[in-house]
Amino acid sequence: MAHSATASLGSASSLSSRRIQLAFAGLLGIFITGFVGFSHIEAVHNAAHDYRHSLAFPCH
């Protein structure tokens, strides 16, 4: 009986951990996209622009 309680706690912990990781990954992506997309630093913007073109992603 103690084994099943431990297993359910482990899966709940794992699900919580996945959600936190997903949230942080999303926030990091939004931060990077916002920083690069609206950056007034020309070198940062041009590097992102060249990278988008190397992936064949249309940007303009």
N, C-alpha and C positions, 0 to 999 in steps of 0.2 A: 504494500500500500504506500509506503514512503517513497518507493521508486517512481510511481506514477505522479506523485506530487512534485518530485524533483524534475521530472521530464516536462511537466506542464510549466513550471517556473522557467526552465531553460528555454522553451520555445517562446514564452511571453517576453523574456529578456531579449532573445534574438530578434523578435519582431520589433521591439522598441528600439533596439540598436540599429536595425535597418532603417527605420523611419528617421532616426536622428541623422544617420549618415546621408540619407537621401535629401533631407532638409539642408544639411550643410553643403552638399554638392550643388544643390540648386541655388543656394545663396552665393556660393563661390562663382558659379556660372553667371549669375545676374551681375555680380560685382565686376567680374572681368569684362563682360560684354558692355556694361555701362561705362566702365573706365576707358576701355579701348574705343568704343563707339563715339564717345563724347569727349575724347581727350583732345586737348589743345596742343599737346606735344606732338609735333609733326612726325618724329621718328616712330613713336608708338602707333600712331594711326596708319602710317605707311606700311609698317611691318604687318599689321593686321590685314590691311588691304591686299598686300601681296600674298599673304597666306590664304585668304579667301579665294583669290584667283588660282592659286596652285591646287586648290580642291575643286575647281570648276564650279564654285558657288557664285551665282550672279549677285553683284552688289550694287550695280548701277545700270 
